[in-house]
Amino acid sequence: MKNRGHIKTRKAEKTFPFRGLFTCGECKCAITAEIQKGHNYYRCTKKREMCSQKYVREEALIKQVKSFLQKVSLTSQDTEKVLRELDKDEQKAKANSRDVLQNLKSEITDIGTKLDKLLSAYLDEIVSADEYAAQKEKLLARKVECTEEINEIENGSVSWLEPARVFVKSLNHTTELVWSRDKSEMTTFLKQIGSNHILFDKCISFSPKIPYKLAAERSEAGNSHLQFPVWRRGRDSNPWYRYRYTTFPGWPIRPLWHLSIV
């Protein structure tokens, strides 16, 4: 019995790929689906209150989904270019990290020398106990800062690159989805890149994650330069996951938004 239930669920997902994805923009009820005259139609379940929303054919939803996918798509050629540049960025970041690490470690060595000299001056009564304590505290505080910066660099100097690569590859994946007939995969992708999927007046909307929102906005604006956020820990008072924009100004990126694909 349990297996039969799973088979029935998988069959329904294949037959109605967008069922369970959208909620009604008017009454917030779930969107269900049914077959009428050989076509899949989606509608509000209207379980909570009166709702004026009408049926919408699946083909209309697919057209809107593909419209968004086209805006954030990236050709394989451009994807390879971006990934090569990210590889270069990685090598530069590692080289810069080596220089910074060397300077920080040298500073820690200098601080150790200063602490020894400070102690000698205190023992020789050259500096007072208060002066000794104040200078020692200052030096030790800086040593802790240097140690923390070293740990941060060693543990995450290029940690922002992997999310960037994943993002770029996902843009290329949308190209495949545009041409694919696997509507269930479109649903999975929409769930991964955003939330709050709404169907209202036969139009779909959702809240894409920031990188995809920016990619779509730049496509709509006709921006021919690829610009996208990548995650990198900044070295400031609040270092976790700050956005840094990387641009490759010489490349005409070719999204698929201009194609007439239904």
C-alpha positions in Angstrom: 0.0 0.0 0.0 2.8 2.4 0.9 4.5 1.8 -2.5 1.3 2.4 -4.3 1.0 5.7 -2.7 4.5 6.7 -3.8 3.8 5.6 -7.4 0.7 7.6 -7.4 2.5 10.7 -6.1 5.3 10.4 -8.7 2.7 10.0 -11.5 0.9 13.1 -10.4 4.1 15.1 -10.2 4.9 14.0 -13.8 1.4 14.7 -15.0 1.0 18.1 -13.2 4.6 19.3 -12.7 3.6 22.7 -11.3 1.1 21.4 -8.7 2.4 22.1 -5.3 4.7 24.9 -6.5 2.3 27.9 -6.6 -0.2 29.4 -4.1 -3.1 31.6 -5.0 -2.2 35.3 -5.0 -5.8 36.2 -4.0 -6.8 33.9 -1.2 -3.4 32.1 -0.4 -4.8 28.7 -1.0 -2.9 26.0 -2.8 -3.0 25.6 -6.6 -4.2 22.3 -7.9 -4.5 20.9 -11.4 -6.7 18.8 -13.6 -7.1 17.6 -17.2 -9.7 19.2 -19.4 -10.1 18.4 -23.1 -6.6 16.9 -23.2 -4.9 19.9 -21.6 -3.5 20.5 -18.1 -5.3 23.3 -16.3 -4.2 24.9 -13.0 -6.6 26.6 -10.6 -7.0 27.7 -7.0 -8.5 25.1 -4.6 -10.7 27.9 -3.1 -10.8 26.0 0.2 -10.8 29.0 2.5 -13.1 31.6 0.9 -14.6 32.8 -2.3 -11.9 33.4 -4.9 -12.3 35.0 -8.4 -9.2 33.4 -9.9 -9.7 31.5 -13.2 -8.2 28.4 -14.7 -4.9 28.8 -16.5 -3.5 26.3 -19.0 -0.1 24.7 -18.3 1.3 26.0 -21.6 0.8 29.6 -20.4 2.7 28.8 -17.2 5.5 27.1 -19.2 5.9 30.2 -21.4 6.2 32.4 -18.3 8.7 30.1 -16.6 10.8 29.9 -19.8 10.7 33.7 -20.1 12.4 34.0 -16.7 14.9 31.2 -17.4 15.9 33.0 -20.7 16.7 36.1 -18.7 19.1 34.4 -16.4 20.6 31.9 -18.9 24.3 31.8 -19.9 25.6 30.1 -23.0 28.2 27.3 -22.6 30.8 29.5 -24.4 30.4 32.3 -22.0 30.2 30.0 -19.0 33.6 28.6 -19.9 35.0 32.1 -20.2 33.7 33.1 -16.8 35.0 29.9 -15.1 38.4 30.5 -16.6 38.4 34.0 -15.2 37.4 32.7 -11.8 40.3 30.3 -12.0 42.6 33.3 -12.6 40.9 35.1 -9.6 41.6 32.1 -7.5 45.3 32.1 -8.4 45.5 35.8 -7.7 43.7 35.5 -4.4 46.1 32.7 -3.3 49.1 34.8 -4.3 47.8 37.8 -2.4 47.0 35.7 0.6 50.6 34.4 0.7 51.9 38.0 0.8 49.4 39.0 3.5 50.2 35.9 5.6 53.9 36.6 5.4 53.4 40.1 6.5 51.1 39.1 9.4 53.5 36.4 10.6 56.4 38.9 10.4 54.4 41.3 12.5 53.7 38.6 15.1 57.5 37.9 15.3 58.1 41.7 15.7 55.5 41.8 18.5 57.3 39.0 20.3 60.6 41.0 20.1 58.9 44.1 21.4 57.3 42.2 24.3 60.8 40.9 25.3 62.3 44.4 25.1 59.3 45.8 27.1 59.8 43.2 29.8 63.5 44.0 30.0 62.8 47.7 30.3 60.3 47.0 33.1 62.7 44.8 35.0 65.4 47.5 34.6 62.9 50.0 35.9 63.1 52.0 32.7 59.3 52.0 32.4 56.7 52.0 35.2 54.4 49.2 36.0 51.4 51.1 34.6 53.3 51.8 31.3 54.4 48.2 31.1 50.9 46.9 31.6 49.4 49.4 29.0 51.9 48.7 26.3 51.8 44.9 26.9 48.0 44.9 26.6 48.2 46.9 23.3 50.8 44.5 21.8 49.0 41.4 22.9 45.7 42.7 21.5 47.4 43.3 18.1 48.9 39.8 18.2 45.5 38.3 18.7 44.2 40.4 15.8 47.0 39.1 13.5 46.4 35.5 14.6 42.7 35.8 13.8 43.4 37.3 10.4 45.8 34.5 9.7 43.2 31.9 10.6 40.6 33.7 8.5 42.8 33.8 5.4 44.0 30.2 5.8 40.4 28.9 6.3 38.6 31.0 3.7 40.8 33.1 1.5 39.1 31.7 -1.7 35.9 30.3 -0.1 33.9 32.7 -2.1 34.9 31.1 -5.4 33.0 27.9 -5.1 29.6 29.6 -4.6 30.5 31.8 -7.6 31.2 28.7 -9.8 28.0 27.0 -8.7 26.1 30.1 -9.6 27.6 30.5 -13.0 27.0 26.8 -13.8 23.4 27.1 -12.7 23.0 30.0 -15.2 24.3 27.7 -17.9 21.9 25.0 -16.7 18.9 27.3 -17.4 19.9 27.1 -21.0 19.3 23.4 -21.0 16.0 23.9 -19.1 14.7 26.3 -21.7 15.0 23.6 -24.4 14.1 20.8 -22.1 10.7 19.2 -22.1 11.2 18.1 -18.5 8.8 20.4 -16.7 9.4 18.7 -13.4 13.0 19.8 -13.5 11.9 23.4 -14.1 9.8 23.2 -11.0 12.8 21.8 -9.0 15.0 24.6 -10.3 12.4 27.3 -9.4 12.3 26.0 -5.9 16.0 26.0 -5.6 16.5 29.6 -6.7 13.6 31.3 -5.0 10.5 31.2 -2.8 7.0 32.6 -2.4 5.8 31.3 -5.8 2.5 33.0 -6.6 -0.2 32.5 -9.3 -2.5 35.5 -9.7 -4.6 36.6 -12.7 -2.9 33.8 -14.7 0.5 35.3 -14.1 3.3 33.8 -12.0 5.6 35.6 -9.7 8.2 34.6 -7.1 11.1 36.0 -5.1 14.3 34.9 -6.6 17.5 34.8 -4.6 19.6 37.9 -5.0 22.1 36.6 -7.6 19.3 35.5 -9.9 17.3 38.7 -9.3 20.3 40.7 -10.3 21.0 38.6 -13.4 17.4 38.9 -14.5 17.4 42.7 -14.0 20.6 43.1 -16.0 19.1 41.1 -18.8 16.0 43.2 -18.8 18.1 46.3 -18.9 20.0 45.0 -21.9 23.3 45.0 -20.0 25.9 43.2 -22.2 28.4 42.9 -19.4 28.3 40.0 -17.0 28.2 41.2 -13.4 27.2 38.9 -10.6 27.7 38.7 -6.8 30.0 36.2 -5.3 30.3 35.4 -1.7 33.5 36.4 0.0 34.4 37.1 3.6 35.3 40.7 4.0 37.9 41.7 6.5 35.9 44.2 8.6 33.9 44.3 11.7 31.2 42.1 10.2 33.0 39.8 7.9 30.4 37.1 7.1 29.2 36.8 3.6 29.5 40.3 2.1 28.8 40.8 -1.5 31.6 41.6 -3.9 30.8 42.3 -7.6 33.1 40.8 -10.2 32.8 42.2 -13.8 34.2 41.0 -17.0 33.7 44.2 -19.1 35.0 43.0 -22.4 32.6 40.1 -23.0 29.3 40.3 -24.8 27.2 37.9 -22.7 24.4 36.4 -24.7 21.3 35.5 -22.6 18.5 33.7 -24.4 15.9 36.3 -23.6 15.6 37.3 -27.3 14.5 33.9 -28.5 10.9 33.1 -29.2 10.6 29.9 -27.3 7.4 28.5 -25.9 
